[in-house]
Amino acid sequence: MTETITPVRHVESSYVVLDVQNIDTDQIIPARFLKVTDRAGLGDALFADWRYDADGSPRADFVLNRPESRGAEILVAGHNFGCGSSREHAPWALRGYGIRAVVSTRFADIFHSNALKNGLLPVTIPAEVHDLLVSWPANGSRPRLGIDVAKQLLTLPDGTEVTFPLESFSKHCLLEGVDELGYLLNAAAEIAAYEEARP
């Protein structure tokens, strides 16, 4: 069954910085939350072991719990984001929380693939650009980023534009809001015509 995916064409938002290297998928969503087979409520479990105390109360010092992070749709993360297991729940949890794009200097390959298949945009940037993004938020400020998927452009708070890589098929699926199965279903008529024409 194909999933409904919201098209990702432009993202303009303030951003949250979680400048920690090698954030693995068990930190993104701990294994105890993997018993479900749908996405409902997974946003509440995002970074659960970092966001909440043992009694379930939010930790005031964790970045997602700070007032200035409210409503941010872009996460700027450290190098090698999404390493570890291949759980698809990791991009589900990020999307469920409201994150539409993650920006990093490197993504683990399987996470990168899972993100694109689930309508989450991974934006890979050079280290010097990452250093700038980490340095800008200060004293509760809310600098904003702009992302144009079609042009593969990240616009920094000072107006500088940075290109990022995005494979053409993944770009098409993001822009159209389809997953791989949805892409095939959209071509059902052409596939049927081809099959009928075969001897």
TIMAR-403378 format. One record per residue: x, z, y of N, C-alpha, C in turn; residue in one letter. Coordinates in steps of 0.05 Angstrom, whole numbers, plus 32768, in hexadecimal, padded with zeros to 4 digits. Layout:
N
+------+------+------+------+------+------+------+------+------+---------+
:  nxx :  nzz :  nyy : caxx : cazz : cayy :  cxx :  czz :  cyy : residuo :
+------+------+------+------+------+------+------+------+------+---------+
:    X :    Z :    Y :    X :    Z :    Y :    X :    Z :    Y :       A :
...
+------+------+------+------+------+------+------+------+------+---------+
//
This chain:
199
+------+------+------+------+------+------+------+------+------+---------+
:  nxx :  nzz :  nyy : caxx : cazz : cayy :  cxx :  czz :  cyy : residuo :
+------+------+------+------+------+------+------+------+------+---------+
: 8011 : 8000 : 7FE8 : 8000 : 8000 : 8000 : 8012 : 8000 : 8019 :       M :
: 800C : 7FEE : 802C : 801B : 7FED : 8044 : 8013 : 8003 : 8058 :       T :
: 8027 : 800E : 8066 : 8022 : 8023 : 807A : 801C : 8017 : 8095 :       E :
: 800C : 8024 : 80A5 : 8008 : 801B : 80C1 : 8020 : 8025 : 80D1 :       T :
: 802D : 8013 : 80DF : 8044 : 8019 : 80EF : 803F : 8011 : 810B :       I :
: 8043 : 8023 : 811E : 803F : 801C : 813A : 8056 : 800A : 8143 :       T :
: 8050 : 7FF3 : 8150 : 8066 : 7FE2 : 8159 : 8079 : 7FF1 : 816C :       P :
: 8092 : 7FEB : 816A : 80A6 : 7FF6 : 817B : 80B2 : 7FDF : 818B :       V :
: 80AB : 7FDE : 81A5 : 80B4 : 7FC8 : 81B6 : 80C5 : 7FD3 : 81CD :       R :
: 80BA : 7FE7 : 81DB : 80C8 : 7FF4 : 81F1 : 80C4 : 8013 : 81ED :       H :
: 80DA : 8021 : 81F1 : 80D9 : 803E : 81F2 : 80E5 : 8047 : 820C :       V :
: 80D6 : 8055 : 821C : 80E1 : 8060 : 8235 : 80DA : 807E : 8235 :       E :
: 80EE : 808F : 8236 : 80E8 : 80AB : 8232 : 8101 : 80BC : 823A :       S :
: 80FB : 80D5 : 8240 : 8111 : 80E8 : 8241 : 811D : 80EB : 8225 :       S :
: 8134 : 80F7 : 8223 : 8140 : 80F9 : 8209 : 814B : 8116 : 8203 :       Y :
: 814D : 811B : 81EA : 8157 : 8135 : 81E0 : 8173 : 8130 : 81D4 :       V :
: 8186 : 8142 : 81DA : 81A1 : 8140 : 81CF : 81A4 : 8154 : 81B9 :       V :
: 81AB : 814B : 81A1 : 81B2 : 815C : 818B : 81CE : 8153 : 8181 :       L :
: 81E2 : 815A : 8190 : 81FD : 814F : 818C : 820B : 815E : 8175 :       D :
: 8202 : 815A : 815D : 820D : 8166 : 8145 : 8214 : 814F : 8132 :       V :
: 822D : 814F : 8129 : 8235 : 8139 : 8117 : 822B : 813F : 80FA :       Q :
: 8227 : 8129 : 80EB : 8220 : 812A : 80CF : 8207 : 813A : 80CA :       N :
: 81F2 : 8135 : 80DA : 81D8 : 8142 : 80D5 : 81CC : 8134 : 80BD :       I :
: 81C9 : 8143 : 80A7 : 81BF : 8136 : 808E : 81A1 : 8138 : 808C :       D :
: 8196 : 812A : 8079 : 8179 : 8128 : 8077 : 816C : 8143 : 806F :       T :
: 817C : 8154 : 8062 : 8171 : 816F : 805B : 816F : 8180 : 8074 :       D :
: 817F : 817B : 8088 : 817C : 8189 : 80A2 : 8165 : 817D : 80B2 :       Q :
: 8162 : 8162 : 80B0 : 814C : 8155 : 80BE : 8131 : 815F : 80B3 :       I :
: 812E : 8160 : 8099 : 8117 : 816C : 808C : 811F : 8178 : 8072 :       I :
: 811E : 8193 : 8070 : 8127 : 81A1 : 8058 : 8117 : 8199 : 803F :       P :
: 8125 : 819C : 8028 : 811A : 8192 : 800F : 80FF : 819F : 8008 :       A :
: 80FA : 81B7 : 8011 : 80E1 : 81C4 : 8009 : 80C8 : 81B6 : 8015 :       R :
: 80CC : 81A4 : 8028 : 80B6 : 8196 : 8034 : 80B1 : 817B : 8027 :       F :
: 80BF : 8175 : 8012 : 80BE : 815A : 8007 : 80A9 : 8157 : 7FF1 :       L :
: 8098 : 816B : 7FEE : 8084 : 8169 : 7FD8 : 806C : 8157 : 7FDF :       K :
: 806A : 8150 : 7FF9 : 8054 : 813F : 8001 : 805B : 8121 : 7FFE :       V :
: 8046 : 8111 : 7FFB : 804B : 80F4 : 7FF8 : 8040 : 80E4 : 8010 :       T :
: 8036 : 80F2 : 8024 : 802F : 80E5 : 803D : 803D : 80F2 : 8054 :       D :
: 8038 : 80E8 : 806C : 8047 : 80F0 : 8084 : 803A : 8107 : 8093 :       R :
: 8022 : 810E : 808C : 8012 : 8121 : 809C : 8021 : 813C : 809F :       A :
: 8025 : 8145 : 80B7 : 8030 : 815F : 80BD : 804E : 8161 : 80BA :       G :
: 805C : 814C : 80B3 : 8079 : 814E : 80AF : 8088 : 8153 : 80C9 :       L :
: 807C : 814B : 80E0 : 8089 : 8150 : 80F9 : 808E : 816E : 80FE :       G :
: 807C : 817F : 80F4 : 807F : 819C : 80F7 : 8097 : 81A6 : 80E8 :       D :
: 80A0 : 8197 : 80D3 : 80B7 : 81A0 : 80C3 : 80D1 : 8194 : 80CC :       A :
: 80D1 : 8184 : 80E1 : 80EA : 8178 : 80EB : 80FE : 818D : 80F3 :       L :
: 8116 : 818C : 80E8 : 812B : 81A0 : 80EE : 8121 : 81BD : 80EA :       F :
: 8110 : 81C1 : 80D6 : 8103 : 81DB : 80D3 : 8116 : 81F2 : 80D2 :       A :
: 812D : 81F0 : 80C5 : 813F : 8206 : 80C2 : 814E : 820C : 80DC :       D :
: 814E : 81F9 : 80EE : 815B : 81FD : 8108 : 8146 : 8204 : 811E :       W :
: 812D : 81FB : 811A : 8119 : 8200 : 812F : 810B : 821B : 812D :       R :
: 810A : 8226 : 8114 : 80FA : 823E : 8110 : 810A : 8255 : 8104 :       Y :
: 8103 : 826D : 810B : 810E : 8285 : 80FD : 8100 : 8288 : 80E2 :       D :
: 810A : 829B : 80D2 : 80FF : 829F : 80B7 : 80E1 : 82A6 : 80B8 :       A :
: 80D7 : 82B2 : 80CE : 80BB : 82B9 : 80D0 : 80AA : 82A2 : 80DB :       D :
: 80B7 : 828B : 80E0 : 80A8 : 8274 : 80EA : 80A7 : 8271 : 8108 :       G :
: 80B2 : 8284 : 8116 : 80B1 : 8283 : 8134 : 80C6 : 8270 : 813E :       S :
: 80C0 : 8260 : 8153 : 80D3 : 824D : 815E : 80EC : 825A : 816A :       P :
: 8103 : 824F : 8165 : 811C : 8259 : 8171 : 811F : 824D : 818D :       R :
: 811F : 825E : 81A1 : 811F : 8255 : 81BD : 8138 : 8245 : 81C4 :       A :
: 814E : 8249 : 81B5 : 8167 : 823C : 81BC : 816A : 8221 : 81AF :       D :
: 8157 : 8219 : 819D : 815A : 81FF : 8190 : 814F : 81EA : 81A3 :       F :
: 815C : 81D3 : 81A5 : 8157 : 81C0 : 81BA : 813A : 81B6 : 81B9 :       V :
: 812E : 81B1 : 81A2 : 8112 : 81A7 : 81A2 : 80FE : 81BC : 81AB :       L :
: 8106 : 81D5 : 81AC : 80F3 : 81EA : 81B5 : 80F6 : 81F0 : 81D3 :       N :
: 8108 : 81E2 : 81E1 : 810C : 81E7 : 81FE : 80F7 : 81D8 : 820E :       R :
: 80EE : 81E3 : 8224 : 80D9 : 81D6 : 8234 : 80E1 : 81BA : 823D :       P :
: 80FA : 81B5 : 8243 : 8103 : 819B : 824D : 8103 : 8185 : 8238 :       E :
: 8100 : 818E : 821E : 8100 : 817A : 8209 : 80E3 : 8170 : 8202 :       S :
: 80D0 : 817D : 820D : 80B4 : 8177 : 8207 : 80AD : 815A : 820E :       R :
: 80A2 : 814B : 81FB : 809A : 8130 : 8200 : 80B0 : 811B : 81FD :       G :
: 80C8 : 8123 : 81F8 : 80DE : 8110 : 81F5 : 80DA : 80FF : 81DB :       A :
: 80DD : 80E5 : 81DD : 80D9 : 80D4 : 81C6 : 80F3 : 80C8 : 81BC :       E :
: 810A : 80D0 : 81C8 : 8124 : 80C5 : 81C0 : 8136 : 80DD : 81B9 :       I :
: 8143 : 80DC : 81A2 : 8156 : 80F0 : 819A : 8172 : 80E4 : 819B :       L :
: 8184 : 80F1 : 81AA : 81A1 : 80E9 : 81AA : 81AF : 80FC : 8198 :       V :
: 81B9 : 80F2 : 8181 : 81C4 : 8102 : 816C : 81E2 : 80FD : 8169 :       A :
: 81F0 : 810F : 815B : 820C : 810C : 8156 : 8212 : 80F6 : 8141 :       G :
: 822C : 80F1 : 813D : 8236 : 80DD : 812C : 822D : 80E0 : 810F :       H :
: 8227 : 80CB : 8101 : 821F : 80CA : 80E5 : 8205 : 80D8 : 80E0 :       N :
: 81F1 : 80D1 : 80EF : 81D7 : 80DE : 80ED : 81C8 : 80D4 : 80D4 :       F :
: 81BC : 80E6 : 80C6 : 81AB : 80DF : 80AE : 81BA : 80DC : 8094 :       G :
: 81D2 : 80E8 : 8092 : 81E1 : 80E6 : 8079 : 81D3 : 80F8 : 8064 :       C :
: 81DD : 80F7 : 804C : 81D1 : 8107 : 8036 : 81BE : 80F7 : 8025 :       G :
: 81A9 : 8104 : 801D : 8196 : 80F7 : 800A : 8186 : 80E1 : 8018 :       S :
: 8179 : 80D1 : 8007 : 816B : 80B9 : 8011 : 814E : 80BE : 8019 :       S :
: 8146 : 80D7 : 801B : 8129 : 80DD : 801F : 811D : 80CE : 8037 :       R :
: 8107 : 80C1 : 8032 : 80F9 : 80B2 : 8047 : 80EA : 80C6 : 8059 :       E :
: 80E7 : 80DE : 8050 : 80D9 : 80F3 : 8060 : 80E8 : 80F8 : 807B :       H :
: 8102 : 80F2 : 807C : 8111 : 80F8 : 8094 : 8107 : 80E7 : 80AC :       A :
: 8105 : 80CD : 80AA : 80F9 : 80BE : 80C0 : 80DC : 80C4 : 80C4 :       P :
: 80CD : 80CB : 80AE : 80B1 : 80D3 : 80B1 : 80AF : 80EB : 80C3 :       W :
: 80C1 : 80FF : 80BF : 80C0 : 8118 : 80CE : 80C6 : 8112 : 80EC :       A :
: 80DA : 8102 : 80F1 : 80E2 : 80FB : 810C : 80CB : 80ED : 811A :       L :
: 80BE : 80D9 : 810D : 80A8 : 80CB : 8119 : 8090 : 80DE : 811C :       R :
: 808C : 80EF : 8109 : 8075 : 8102 : 810A : 8078 : 8115 : 8122 :       G :
: 8090 : 811C : 8129 : 8095 : 812E : 8140 : 8091 : 811F : 815A :       Y :
: 8095 : 8105 : 815A : 8092 : 80F5 : 8172 : 80AB : 80E6 : 817B :       G :
: 80C0 : 80E8 : 816A : 80D9 : 80D9 : 8170 : 80D5 : 80BC : 8168 :       I :
: 80D9 : 80AA : 817B : 80D6 : 808D : 8175 : 80F1 : 807F : 8172 :       R :
: 8107 : 808B : 817C : 8121 : 807F : 8179 : 8136 : 8095 : 8177 :       A :
: 814A : 8090 : 8167 : 8161 : 80A2 : 8165 : 817A : 8093 : 816E :       V :
: 818A : 809E : 817F : 81A2 : 8092 : 8189 : 81BA : 80A1 : 817F :       V :
: 81CE : 8092 : 8173 : 81E5 : 809F : 8168 : 81FC : 808A : 8167 :       S :
: 8214 : 8094 : 8162 : 822B : 8082 : 815F : 822C : 8076 : 8143 :       T :
: 821F : 8083 : 8130 : 821D : 8079 : 8114 : 8206 : 8086 : 8105 :       R :
: 81F9 : 8076 : 80F4 : 81E4 : 8080 : 80E3 : 81EC : 807B : 80C6 :       F :
: 81E5 : 808E : 80B4 : 81E8 : 8089 : 8098 : 81D7 : 8071 : 8090 :       A :
: 81E2 : 8061 : 807E : 81D6 : 8047 : 8077 : 81B9 : 804A : 806D :       D :
: 81B4 : 805C : 805A : 819A : 805E : 804F : 8186 : 8069 : 8063 :       I :
: 818E : 807C : 8073 : 817C : 8086 : 8088 : 8176 : 806F : 809C :       F :
: 818A : 8060 : 80A3 : 8186 : 804A : 80B6 : 8171 : 8037 : 80AB :       H :
: 8173 : 8030 : 8092 : 8160 : 801E : 8085 : 8144 : 802A : 8084 :       S :
: 8142 : 8044 : 807C : 8128 : 8051 : 807A : 811B : 8054 : 8096 :       N :
: 812B : 8058 : 80AA : 8120 : 805B : 80C5 : 8113 : 8041 : 80CE :       A :
: 8121 : 802B : 80CA : 8116 : 8011 : 80D2 : 80FD : 800A : 80C3 :       L :
: 80FC : 8012 : 80AA : 80E4 : 800C : 8099 : 80CC : 801D : 80A1 :       K :
: 80D1 : 8032 : 80B1 : 80BB : 8044 : 80B8 : 80B6 : 8046 : 80D6 :       N :
: 80BF : 8031 : 80E4 : 80B8 : 8030 : 8101 : 80C8 : 8043 : 8112 :       G :
: 80E0 : 804C : 8109 : 80F1 : 805D : 8119 : 810A : 804C : 8120 :       L :
: 8110 : 804A : 8139 : 8126 : 8039 : 8142 : 8141 : 8048 : 8143 :       L :
: 8154 : 8040 : 8133 : 816F : 804B : 8135 : 8180 : 803A : 8148 :       P :
: 818A : 8046 : 815D : 819A : 8038 : 8171 : 81B7 : 8041 : 8170 :       V :
: 81C9 : 802F : 8168 : 81E5 : 8035 : 8164 : 81F4 : 802D : 817E :       T :
: 8203 : 8040 : 8189 : 8211 : 803C : 81A2 : 822E : 8044 : 81A0 :       I :
: 823F : 803A : 81B2 : 825B : 8042 : 81B2 : 825F : 8060 : 81B9 :       P :
: 8275 : 806B : 81B1 : 827A : 8088 : 81B6 : 827A : 808E : 81D3 :       A :
: 8285 : 807D : 81E4 : 8286 : 8083 : 8201 : 826B : 8084 : 820D :       E :
: 8258 : 8074 : 8203 : 823D : 8075 : 820D : 822F : 808E : 8204 :       V :
: 8234 : 8095 : 81EB : 8229 : 80AE : 81E0 : 8233 : 80C6 : 81F1 :       H :
: 824C : 80C6 : 81F8 : 8257 : 80DD : 8208 : 8248 : 80DF : 8223 :       D :
: 8242 : 80C8 : 822F : 8233 : 80C8 : 8248 : 8217 : 80D4 : 8244 :       L :
: 8209 : 80CC : 822F : 81EE : 80D6 : 822B : 81EE : 80F4 : 8226 :       L :
: 8202 : 80FE : 8218 : 8204 : 811A : 8212 : 8209 : 812A : 822C :       V :
: 8218 : 811E : 823E : 821F : 812C : 8257 : 8209 : 812D : 826C :       S :
: 81F7 : 811B : 826C : 81E3 : 8119 : 8281 : 81CF : 8130 : 8283 :       W :
: 81C2 : 8137 : 826D : 81AE : 814D : 8270 : 81BC : 8167 : 8276 :       P :
: 81B4 : 8173 : 828C : 81C0 : 818D : 8294 : 81AD : 819C : 82A6 :       A :
: 81AD : 81B6 : 82A4 : 819C : 81C7 : 82B5 : 817E : 81BF : 82B3 :       N :
: 8176 : 81B8 : 829B : 8159 : 81B2 : 8297 : 8151 : 8197 : 82A1 :       G :
: 8164 : 8185 : 82A8 : 815D : 816B : 82B1 : 8152 : 815A : 829A :       S :
: 8144 : 8145 : 82A0 : 8138 : 8134 : 828C : 813E : 8116 : 8291 :       R :
: 8158 : 810E : 828D : 815E : 80F2 : 8291 : 8150 : 80E1 : 827C :       P :
: 814B : 80C8 : 8284 : 813B : 80B7 : 8273 : 814B : 809F : 8269 :       R :
: 8143 : 8095 : 8252 : 814E : 807D : 8246 : 8138 : 8068 : 8243 :       L :
: 8140 : 804F : 8244 : 812E : 8039 : 823E : 8139 : 8028 : 8227 :       G :
: 8128 : 8020 : 8215 : 8131 : 8010 : 81FE : 811E : 7FF7 : 81FC :       I :
: 812B : 7FE0 : 81FD : 811C : 7FC7 : 81F9 : 8125 : 7FBB : 81DE :       D :
: 8112 : 7FBC : 81CB : 8119 : 7FB4 : 81B0 : 811E : 7F96 : 81AE :       V :
: 810E : 7F86 : 81BB : 8111 : 7F69 : 81BA : 812C : 7F60 : 81C5 :       A :
: 8135 : 7F6C : 81DB : 814F : 7F65 : 81E7 : 8166 : 7F76 : 81DC :       K :
: 815F : 7F8A : 81CB : 8174 : 7F9C : 81C0 : 8185 : 7FA8 : 81D6 :       Q :
: 8176 : 7FB4 : 81EA : 8184 : 7FC0 : 8201 : 817C : 7FDD : 8203 :       L :
: 8190 : 7FEE : 8207 : 818B : 800A : 820F : 8193 : 800D : 822C :       L :
: 8180 : 8016 : 823C : 8185 : 801A : 8259 : 818A : 8038 : 825E :       T :
: 81A2 : 803E : 8268 : 81AA : 8059 : 826D : 819E : 8064 : 8287 :       L :
: 819F : 807E : 828B : 8193 : 808A : 82A3 : 819D : 807F : 82BD :       P :
: 81B6 : 8075 : 82BD : 81C1 : 8069 : 82D6 : 81BC : 804B : 82D8 :       D :
: 81AC : 8040 : 82C6 : 81A5 : 8024 : 82C7 : 81B7 : 8012 : 82B7 :       G :
: 81CD : 801C : 82AD : 81DF : 800C : 829C : 81D1 : 8003 : 8283 :       T :
: 81D4 : 7FEA : 827B : 81C8 : 7FDF : 8262 : 81DD : 7FDC : 824D :       E :
: 81D6 : 7FE6 : 8235 : 81E8 : 7FE5 : 821E : 81DA : 7FD7 : 8207 :       V :
: 81E6 : 7FC3 : 81FB : 81DA : 7FB5 : 81E4 : 81DE : 7FC6 : 81CB :       T :
: 81CC : 7FC3 : 81B8 : 81CF : 7FD0 : 819E : 81C8 : 7FBD : 8188 :       F :
: 81D3 : 7FC0 : 8170 : 81CE : 7FAD : 815A : 81B3 : 7FB3 : 814D :       P :
: 81A6 : 7F9D : 8145 : 818C : 7F9F : 8137 : 8188 : 7F85 : 8127 :       L :
: 8187 : 7F88 : 810D : 8183 : 7F71 : 80FB : 8168 : 7F63 : 8101 :       E :
: 8167 : 7F49 : 80FF : 8150 : 7F3A : 8109 : 8137 : 7F40 : 80FA :       S :
: 8138 : 7F43 : 80DF : 811F : 7F49 : 80D1 : 8114 : 7F65 : 80D9 :       F :
: 8126 : 7F79 : 80DB : 811D : 7F93 : 80E3 : 8111 : 7F93 : 8100 :       S :
: 811E : 7F83 : 8111 : 8113 : 7F80 : 812C : 80F7 : 7F75 : 812C :       K :
: 80F3 : 7F60 : 811C : 80D8 : 7F54 : 811A : 80C4 : 7F68 : 8110 :       H :
: 80CB : 7F78 : 80FC : 80B8 : 7F8C : 80F1 : 80B1 : 7FA1 : 8106 :       C :
: 80C6 : 7FAA : 8115 : 80C1 : 7FBE : 8129 : 80AF : 7FB3 : 813F :       L :
: 80B4 : 7F9B : 8148 : 80A5 : 7F8F : 815E : 8088 : 7F8A : 8156 :       L :
: 8084 : 7F83 : 813D : 8069 : 7F7C : 8133 : 805A : 7F94 : 8127 :       E :
: 8069 : 7FAA : 8122 : 805C : 7FC1 : 8116 : 8054 : 7FBD : 80F9 :       G :
: 8066 : 7FB1 : 80E9 : 8061 : 7FAD : 80CD : 8078 : 7FB7 : 80BD :       V :
: 8072 : 7FC0 : 80A4 : 8088 : 7FC6 : 8091 : 808D : 7FAE : 8080 :       D :
: 809E : 7FB0 : 806C : 80A5 : 7F99 : 805C : 808D : 7F8E : 804D :       E :
: 807D : 7FA0 : 8042 : 8065 : 7F97 : 8034 : 8051 : 7F8A : 8047 :       L :
: 804E : 7F95 : 805E : 803C : 7F89 : 8072 : 8046 : 7F6E : 807A :       G :
: 8060 : 7F6A : 807C : 806B : 7F4F : 8082 : 8063 : 7F3B : 806D :       Y :
: 8065 : 7F43 : 8054 : 805E : 7F31 : 803E : 8040 : 7F2B : 803E :       L :
: 8030 : 7F40 : 8042 : 8013 : 7F3C : 8043 : 800A : 7F29 : 8059 :       L :
: 8018 : 7F2B : 8070 : 8012 : 7F18 : 8086 : 8018 : 7EFB : 807F :       N :
: 8029 : 7EF7 : 806B : 8030 : 7EDC : 8062 : 8021 : 7ED4 : 8049 :       A :
: 800C : 7EE3 : 8042 : 7FFE : 7EDE : 8029 : 7FF4 : 7EC2 : 8026 :       A :
: 7FE9 : 7EB6 : 803C : 7FDE : 7E9B : 803B : 7FF4 : 7E87 : 8035 :       A :
: 800B : 7E8A : 8042 : 8021 : 7E78 : 803E : 802C : 7E7A : 8021 :       E :
: 802D : 7E93 : 8017 : 8037 : 7E97 : 7FFC : 8024 : 7E8A : 7FE8 :       I :
: 800A : 7E8E : 7FEC : 7FF6 : 7E82 : 7FDA : 7FF7 : 7E64 : 7FDB :       A :
: 7FFB : 7E58 : 7FF2 : 7FFD : 7E3B : 7FF4 : 8016 : 7E31 : 7FE6 :       A :
: 802B : 7E3F : 7FE8 : 8044 : 7E37 : 7FDA : 8040 : 7E38 : 7FBC :       Y :
: 8034 : 7E4E : 7FB2 : 802F : 7E50 : 7F96 : 801D : 7E3B : 7F8B :       E :
: 8008 : 7E33 : 7F9A : 7FF5 : 7E1F : 7F92 : 8002 : 7E03 : 7F91 :       E :
: 8016 : 7DFF : 7FA1 : 8024 : 7DE5 : 7FA2 : 8039 : 7DE2 : 7F8C :       A :
: 803F : 7DF8 : 7F7F : 8054 : 7DF6 : 7F6A : 8048 : 7DE9 : 7F51 :       R :
: 8057 : 7DD8 : 7F43 : 804D : 7DCC : 7F2A : 8048 : 7DE0 : 7F14 :       P :
+------+------+------+------+------+------+------+------+------+---------+
//
